[in-house]
Amino acid sequence: MTELKIIEVNNGIANNFGTHIEVNKYLKDYPVLYKAILAHEIEHTNKLFSKEDFKLDLVSSSNIKNIDLLWFIKNHPLALTQFMPVWYSKRNGIYYDINMIIAYFAFSIPIIGGIILGTKFL
């Protein structure tokens, strides 16, 4: 396995781009969370989309504690950019996260359905 270079960034949480992993530089202040997130990113494949990556993002087997992650996001609001399905990076250009796009699409169907049904029967 090829050693992935770790690059610190100011936003998001962490992303594996196949050739390198970008990690929010403030995660160093949260060593337990940093280690768990890095382990999660290393588990990803190098493919643009795979069922394994999608499953890993939905049901991660890593030791990331949600409360620690929420605390990190509260203290570093730019970490919320992690949840954007499309964004721009100076290093990588326009980047889209196919897993996030699928998740947003899947979550929007029941919401839109509920709105349509709700307005139809009012």
C-alpha positions as a Markdown table, in Angstrom:
| # | Residue | x | y | z |
|---|---|---|---|---|
| 1 | Met | 0.0 | 0.0 | 0.0 |
| 2 | Thr | 1.3 | 3.5 | -0.9 |
| 3 | Glu | 1.9 | 5.9 | 1.9 |
| 4 | Leu | -0.6 | 8.8 | 1.6 |
| 5 | Lys | 0.7 | 12.3 | 2.2 |
| 6 | Ile | -1.2 | 14.2 | 4.9 |
| 7 | Ile | -2.0 | 17.9 | 4.0 |
| 8 | Glu | -3.4 | 20.3 | 6.6 |
| 9 | Val | -6.3 | 22.5 | 5.5 |
| 10 | Asn | -8.4 | 25.2 | 7.2 |
| 11 | Asn | -11.9 | 23.7 | 6.4 |
| 12 | Gly | -13.8 | 20.5 | 6.4 |
| 13 | Ile | -12.8 | 17.6 | 8.6 |
| 14 | Ala | -10.9 | 15.2 | 6.4 |
| 15 | Asn | -10.9 | 13.8 | 2.8 |
| 16 | Asn | -9.0 | 11.0 | 1.1 |
| 17 | Phe | -8.2 | 12.0 | -2.5 |
| 18 | Gly | -6.4 | 8.8 | -3.3 |
| 19 | Thr | -3.0 | 10.5 | -3.6 |
| 20 | His | -3.2 | 12.4 | -0.4 |
| 21 | Ile | -5.4 | 13.0 | 2.6 |
| 22 | Glu | -6.5 | 16.5 | 3.6 |
| 23 | Val | -7.1 | 17.0 | 7.3 |
| 24 | Asn | -8.4 | 20.0 | 9.1 |
| 25 | Lys | -5.3 | 21.5 | 10.9 |
| 26 | Tyr | -7.2 | 22.1 | 14.1 |
| 27 | Leu | -7.8 | 18.4 | 14.5 |
| 28 | Lys | -4.3 | 18.2 | 16.0 |
| 29 | Asp | -5.8 | 19.8 | 19.1 |
| 30 | Tyr | -8.1 | 16.7 | 19.5 |
| 31 | Pro | -5.6 | 13.8 | 19.3 |
| 32 | Val | -8.1 | 11.0 | 19.9 |
| 33 | Leu | -10.5 | 12.4 | 17.3 |
| 34 | Tyr | -7.6 | 13.0 | 14.9 |
| 35 | Lys | -6.4 | 9.4 | 15.1 |
| 36 | Ala | -9.9 | 8.0 | 14.6 |
| 37 | Ile | -10.7 | 10.2 | 11.6 |
| 38 | Leu | -7.3 | 9.5 | 10.0 |
| 39 | Ala | -8.0 | 5.7 | 10.4 |
| 40 | His | -11.4 | 6.2 | 8.8 |
| 41 | Glu | -9.9 | 8.1 | 5.8 |
| 42 | Ile | -7.2 | 5.4 | 5.3 |
| 43 | Glu | -9.9 | 2.8 | 5.0 |
| 44 | His | -11.3 | 4.4 | 1.9 |
| 45 | Thr | -10.6 | 3.0 | -1.5 |
| 46 | Asn | -9.1 | 5.0 | -4.4 |
| 47 | Lys | -12.2 | 4.7 | -6.5 |
| 48 | Leu | -14.4 | 7.6 | -7.5 |
| 49 | Phe | -17.4 | 5.6 | -6.1 |
| 50 | Ser | -17.7 | 2.2 | -4.5 |
| 51 | Lys | -20.2 | 0.5 | -2.3 |
| 52 | Glu | -17.4 | 0.0 | 0.3 |
| 53 | Asp | -16.8 | 3.7 | 0.6 |
| 54 | Phe | -20.5 | 4.5 | 0.8 |
| 55 | Lys | -21.0 | 1.9 | 3.5 |
| 56 | Leu | -17.9 | 3.2 | 5.3 |
| 57 | Asp | -19.3 | 6.7 | 5.4 |
| 58 | Leu | -22.8 | 5.6 | 6.5 |
| 59 | Val | -21.9 | 3.0 | 9.0 |
| 60 | Ser | -18.3 | 3.7 | 10.0 |
| 61 | Ser | -16.6 | 1.0 | 12.0 |
| 62 | Ser | -14.1 | 3.5 | 13.3 |
| 63 | Asn | -13.9 | 4.8 | 16.8 |
| 64 | Ile | -15.2 | 8.3 | 16.0 |
| 65 | Lys | -17.4 | 9.5 | 18.9 |
| 66 | Asn | -20.2 | 11.7 | 17.6 |
| 67 | Ile | -20.0 | 14.0 | 20.7 |
| 68 | Asp | -16.3 | 14.7 | 20.1 |
| 69 | Leu | -17.0 | 15.4 | 16.4 |
| 70 | Leu | -19.9 | 17.7 | 17.3 |
| 71 | Trp | -17.7 | 19.5 | 19.8 |
| 72 | Phe | -15.0 | 20.0 | 17.1 |
| 73 | Ile | -17.5 | 21.3 | 14.6 |
| 74 | Lys | -19.0 | 23.7 | 17.2 |
| 75 | Asn | -15.5 | 25.1 | 17.9 |
| 76 | His | -14.5 | 25.2 | 14.2 |
| 77 | Pro | -17.5 | 26.1 | 12.1 |
| 78 | Leu | -15.6 | 25.8 | 8.8 |
| 79 | Ala | -15.6 | 22.0 | 9.4 |
| 80 | Leu | -19.3 | 22.1 | 8.3 |
| 81 | Thr | -18.0 | 22.4 | 4.7 |
| 82 | Gln | -17.4 | 18.7 | 5.0 |
| 83 | Phe | -21.1 | 18.2 | 4.5 |
| 84 | Met | -21.3 | 20.1 | 1.2 |
| 85 | Pro | -21.8 | 17.8 | -1.8 |
| 86 | Val | -19.8 | 20.1 | -4.1 |
| 87 | Trp | -17.1 | 22.6 | -3.2 |
| 88 | Tyr | -14.0 | 24.3 | -4.6 |
| 89 | Ser | -10.5 | 23.6 | -3.3 |
| 90 | Lys | -7.4 | 25.6 | -4.5 |
| 91 | Arg | -5.4 | 22.4 | -4.6 |
| 92 | Asn | -8.0 | 20.1 | -6.2 |
| 93 | Gly | -10.3 | 22.5 | -8.1 |
| 94 | Ile | -14.0 | 21.7 | -8.1 |
| 95 | Tyr | -14.7 | 18.6 | -6.1 |
| 96 | Tyr | -17.9 | 16.6 | -5.7 |
| 97 | Asp | -18.6 | 14.0 | -3.1 |
| 98 | Ile | -20.7 | 11.3 | -4.8 |
| 99 | Asn | -21.6 | 9.7 | -1.4 |
| 100 | Met | -22.9 | 13.1 | -0.1 |
| 101 | Ile | -24.9 | 13.7 | -3.3 |
| 102 | Ile | -26.6 | 10.2 | -3.0 |
| 103 | Ala | -27.3 | 10.8 | 0.7 |
| 104 | Tyr | -28.8 | 14.3 | 0.1 |
| 105 | Phe | -30.9 | 12.8 | -2.7 |
| 106 | Ala | -32.1 | 9.9 | -0.5 |
| 107 | Phe | -33.0 | 12.2 | 2.3 |
| 108 | Ser | -34.8 | 14.7 | 0.1 |
| 109 | Ile | -37.3 | 12.2 | -1.4 |
| 110 | Pro | -39.3 | 11.6 | 1.8 |
| 111 | Ile | -39.1 | 15.3 | 2.7 |
| 112 | Ile | -40.4 | 16.4 | -0.7 |
| 113 | Gly | -43.0 | 13.6 | -0.6 |
| 114 | Gly | -44.2 | 14.8 | 2.7 |
| 115 | Ile | -44.5 | 18.3 | 1.5 |
| 116 | Ile | -46.5 | 17.2 | -1.6 |
| 117 | Leu | -48.8 | 15.0 | 0.4 |
| 118 | Gly | -49.2 | 17.7 | 3.1 |
| 119 | Thr | -50.2 | 20.4 | 0.7 |
| 120 | Lys | -52.5 | 18.1 | -1.3 |
| 121 | Phe | -54.6 | 17.1 | 1.7 |
| 122 | Leu | -54.7 | 20.5 | 3.4 |
